[in-house]
Amino acid sequence: MKILFFARLRELLGSDCFEIADADCPADVAALRAMLRLSVNAQLAESLADPNVFCAVNQKVAGEDQTLKSSDEVAFFPPMTGG
């Protein structure tokens, strides 16, 4: 599973993506967030715990209960602002 990070989340990770082996694919977005929080630095873990950080699965905004497959592309991004 390929996991993409955007904006500040990318900066905190130090990369734009994170890979998870097929065998380790979590059941849903909530489980993925929990797994990632244990695998990344403290600042990114705190950001991923923020309910205002959005998730998209295969380029569609997804809720925490969205089921996942190992072939999915998942993206996390902060709320967008304009100006």
Backbone as numpy.savetxt, mean C-alpha at the origin, in Angstrom:
# Nx Ny Nz CAx CAy CAz Cx Cy Cz
3.19 -9.92 -5.98 2.34 -8.75 -5.98 3.24 -7.52 -5.98
2.90 -6.59 -6.84 3.65 -5.34 -6.91 2.87 -4.27 -6.15
3.57 -3.58 -5.26 2.95 -2.53 -4.46 3.67 -1.22 -4.77
2.90 -0.24 -5.20 3.44 1.06 -5.58 3.15 2.08 -4.48
4.06 3.02 -4.31 3.89 4.09 -3.34 4.07 5.42 -4.06
3.26 6.40 -3.69 3.30 7.70 -4.35 3.51 8.83 -3.34
4.05 9.94 -3.85 4.26 11.17 -3.09 5.14 10.91 -1.86
4.72 11.40 -0.71 5.52 11.27 0.52 5.79 9.81 0.87
4.85 8.93 0.59 5.05 7.51 0.91 6.25 6.95 0.16
6.40 7.36 -1.09 7.55 6.94 -1.90 8.84 7.45 -1.27
8.82 8.69 -0.84 10.01 9.28 -0.21 10.38 8.52 1.06
9.38 8.16 1.86 9.65 7.44 3.10 10.19 6.04 2.85
9.73 5.39 1.80 10.22 4.05 1.46 11.61 4.12 0.84
11.88 5.21 0.11 13.14 5.33 -0.60 13.12 4.61 -1.94
11.92 4.24 -2.37 11.73 3.53 -3.63 10.27 3.73 -4.03
9.96 3.46 -5.30 8.57 3.63 -5.71 7.76 2.35 -5.63
8.43 1.21 -5.36 7.65 -0.03 -5.29 8.25 -1.02 -4.31
7.45 -2.00 -3.98 7.78 -3.06 -3.02 7.18 -4.33 -3.60
7.88 -5.42 -3.55 7.38 -6.68 -4.11 7.09 -7.67 -2.99
6.01 -8.41 -3.14 5.66 -9.48 -2.21 5.57 -10.77 -3.01
6.19 -11.82 -2.51 6.16 -13.12 -3.18 4.73 -13.65 -3.23
4.42 -14.39 -4.28 3.08 -14.95 -4.46 2.60 -15.71 -3.23
3.47 -16.48 -2.62 3.09 -17.29 -1.46 2.73 -16.44 -0.25
3.21 -15.20 -0.20 2.95 -14.32 0.94 1.81 -13.34 0.71
1.07 -13.50 -0.37 0.00 -12.57 -0.72 -1.07 -12.56 0.37
-1.35 -11.39 0.96 -2.39 -11.30 1.98 -3.78 -11.40 1.37
-4.77 -11.67 2.21 -6.14 -11.89 1.74 -6.82 -10.62 1.27
-6.53 -9.49 1.94 -7.22 -8.25 1.61 -6.33 -7.05 1.90
-6.84 -5.86 1.60 -6.06 -4.63 1.77 -5.69 -4.42 3.23
-6.60 -4.67 4.15 -6.31 -4.50 5.58 -5.13 -5.38 6.00
-5.13 -6.62 5.56 -4.03 -7.54 5.89 -2.73 -7.09 5.23
-2.82 -6.54 4.03 -1.63 -6.02 3.36 -1.04 -4.85 4.13
-1.89 -3.93 4.55 -1.39 -2.79 5.35 -0.69 -3.29 6.60
-1.31 -4.25 7.29 -0.71 -4.79 8.51 0.64 -5.44 8.21
0.72 -6.20 7.13 1.97 -6.85 6.74 3.04 -5.81 6.42
2.67 -4.80 5.66 3.64 -3.77 5.28 4.15 -3.00 6.49
3.25 -2.70 7.44 3.67 -1.94 8.62 4.76 -2.67 9.41
4.79 -4.00 9.31 5.83 -4.77 9.99 7.11 -4.86 9.18
7.06 -4.47 7.91 8.19 -4.66 7.00 8.91 -3.38 6.60
8.38 -2.23 6.99 8.95 -0.96 6.54 9.41 -0.14 7.74
10.05 1.00 7.47 10.52 1.86 8.55 9.35 2.47 9.33
9.65 2.97 10.52 8.62 3.45 11.44 7.78 4.59 10.85
8.40 5.51 10.14 7.64 6.63 9.57 6.65 6.16 8.51
7.07 5.27 7.65 6.16 4.75 6.63 5.08 3.89 7.27
5.44 3.11 8.27 4.45 2.29 8.98 3.37 3.17 9.59
3.77 4.29 10.19 2.80 5.22 10.77 1.91 5.82 9.68
2.48 6.17 8.56 1.69 6.73 7.45 0.70 5.71 6.91
1.10 4.45 6.80 0.20 3.42 6.29 -0.95 3.14 7.25
-0.75 3.44 8.53 -1.82 3.25 9.52 -2.86 4.37 9.44
-2.53 5.46 8.78 -3.44 6.60 8.65 -4.61 6.23 7.74
-5.84 6.32 8.24 -7.00 5.96 7.40 -7.21 6.90 6.21
-6.53 8.05 6.20 -6.64 8.98 5.08 -5.73 8.61 3.91
-4.85 7.63 4.10 -4.01 7.15 3.01 -4.84 6.17 2.19
-4.99 6.48 0.91 -5.84 5.69 0.02 -5.08 4.49 -0.54
-5.86 3.52 -0.98 -5.32 2.34 -1.64 -6.08 2.13 -2.93
-5.37 1.74 -3.97 -5.99 1.36 -5.23 -5.50 -0.04 -5.60
-6.40 -0.84 -6.11 -6.06 -2.18 -6.60 -6.36 -2.20 -8.09
-5.34 -2.47 -8.87 -5.47 -2.46 -10.33 -6.07 -1.15 -10.83
-5.58 -0.05 -10.26 -5.92 1.32 -10.64 -7.35 1.73 -10.32
-7.97 1.05 -9.36 -9.31 1.44 -8.88 -9.25 1.57 -7.37
-9.75 2.69 -6.84 -9.73 2.90 -5.40 -10.43 1.73 -4.71
-9.80 1.24 -3.65 -10.29 0.04 -2.98 -10.44 0.27 -1.48
-11.40 -0.41 -0.90 -11.60 -0.38 0.55 -10.73 -1.42 1.24
-10.73 -1.37 2.55 -9.91 -2.28 3.34 -10.30 -3.75 3.15
-11.55 -4.00 2.77 -12.02 -5.37 2.63 -11.86 -5.92 1.20
-11.24 -5.14 0.32 -10.99 -5.59 -1.05 -10.09 -6.82 -1.04
-10.54 -7.92 -1.64 -9.70 -9.12 -1.70 -8.57 -8.91 -2.69
-7.47 -9.61 -2.45 -6.28 -9.46 -3.27 -5.86 -10.79 -3.87
-5.24 -10.69 -5.05 -4.63 -11.84 -5.73 -3.16 -11.51 -5.95
-2.35 -12.52 -6.09 -0.92 -12.28 -6.25 -0.59 -11.51 -7.53
-1.49 -11.52 -8.50 -1.25 -10.80 -9.76 -1.69 -9.33 -9.70
-2.27 -8.90 -8.59 -2.76 -7.53 -8.47 -1.62 -6.52 -8.37
-1.90 -5.31 -8.85 -1.02 -4.17 -8.63 -1.73 -3.28 -7.61
-1.07 -3.04 -6.51 -1.66 -2.27 -5.42 -0.87 -0.97 -5.27
-1.57 0.13 -5.06 -0.91 1.42 -4.88 -1.44 2.10 -3.63
-0.54 2.74 -2.90 -0.91 3.54 -1.73 -0.53 4.98 -2.03
-1.43 5.90 -1.68 -1.16 7.31 -1.94 -1.90 8.17 -0.93
-1.29 9.31 -0.56 -1.93 10.22 0.38 -3.07 10.98 -0.29
-3.91 11.64 0.51 -4.98 12.45 -0.08 -4.38 13.50 -1.01
-5.07 13.76 -2.09 -4.61 14.75 -3.06 -5.09 16.13 -2.65
-4.25 17.12 -2.91 -4.63 18.50 -2.67 -4.38 19.29 -3.93
-5.08 20.35 -4.06 -4.91 21.20 -5.23 -4.53 22.59 -4.81
-4.23 23.41 -5.78 -3.87 24.74 -5.36 -3.72 25.69 -6.46
